[in-house]
Amino acid sequence: MNIVNDQIVNLENEIFAKIDEVLELMCRHQAERLKFCKDNGMPKNVFSKQASLQMARFNEIKSALKIEYFSRFHNEMHFEDPGTCAVIPSKYSENFTNFRRAENLEAFGENYL
């Protein structure tokens, strides 16, 4: 069975492009917060160091964040599958009990932290 579907692949590409946009927007948000701190008395040398560090960290984590978000969404959508790590409570399941959720929360750190 061919499990590659062009429509699904195209949607995945579109999803990752949109996540890129969101992450860039979040990075701009952090830059504005930092600029606000500078404008309200943060020493210039501290501002410069933090701005440089934040941009370096953003470049370091953006690919991992895209994959993590995509993976987390998949886990939450397939929350009843024993192989997933869903942690958001659901009112739509009889099988996704508080016990199962607690087990998933324990595994969450191994998968995402």
VENDATA-V312149 format. One record per residue. N is the residue number from 1. RES is the residue in three letters. D_FIRST is the distance of its C-alpha to the first C-alpha in Angstrom with 1 decimal. Layout:
n/res/d_first
N/RES/D_FIRST
N/RES/D_FIRST
This chain:
n/res/d_first
1/MET/0.0
2/ASN/3.8
3/ILE/6.1
4/VAL/9.1
5/ASN/11.1
6/ASP/14.5
7/GLN/16.3
8/ILE/15.4
9/VAL/16.3
10/ASN/19.4
11/LEU/20.4
12/GLU/20.1
13/ASN/22.3
14/GLU/24.7
15/ILE/24.9
16/PHE/25.8
17/ALA/28.3
18/LYS/29.9
19/ILE/30.1
20/ASP/31.8
21/GLU/34.3
22/VAL/34.9
23/LEU/35.5
24/GLU/37.9
25/LEU/39.7
26/MET/40.0
27/CYS/41.4
28/ARG/43.9
29/HIS/44.9
30/GLN/45.7
31/ALA/47.7
32/GLU/49.7
33/ARG/50.4
34/LEU/51.6
35/LYS/53.7
36/PHE/55.3
37/CYS/56.3
38/LYS/57.8
39/ASP/59.7
40/ASN/61.0
41/GLY/62.5
42/MET/59.8
43/PRO/61.4
44/LYS/60.0
45/ASN/59.2
46/VAL/57.2
47/PHE/55.4
48/SER/54.6
49/LYS/53.2
50/GLN/51.1
51/ALA/49.8
52/SER/48.8
53/LEU/47.3
54/GLN/45.3
55/MET/43.8
56/ALA/42.9
57/ARG/41.3
58/PHE/39.3
59/ASN/38.0
60/GLU/37.2
61/ILE/35.2
62/LYS/33.6
63/SER/30.2
64/ALA/30.1
65/LEU/31.0
66/LYS/28.3
67/ILE/25.6
68/GLU/27.5
69/TYR/27.9
70/PHE/24.2
71/SER/23.3
72/ARG/26.2
73/PHE/25.1
74/HIS/21.6
75/ASN/23.5
76/GLU/25.9
77/MET/23.4
78/HIS/21.6
79/PHE/25.1
80/GLU/24.7
81/ASP/21.8
82/PRO/23.7
83/GLY/21.9
84/THR/23.3
85/CYS/26.8
86/ALA/28.0
87/VAL/31.8
88/ILE/32.8
89/PRO/34.3
90/SER/32.8
91/LYS/34.7
92/TYR/31.5
93/SER/30.5
94/GLU/32.1
95/ASN/30.0
96/PHE/30.5
97/THR/34.0
98/ASN/36.6
99/PHE/36.2
100/ARG/32.4
101/ARG/33.3
102/ALA/36.0
103/GLU/33.6
104/ASN/31.3
105/LEU/34.3
106/GLU/35.2
107/ALA/31.8
108/PHE/31.9
109/GLY/34.3
110/GLU/32.1
111/ASN/29.1
112/TYR/31.0
113/LEU/34.5
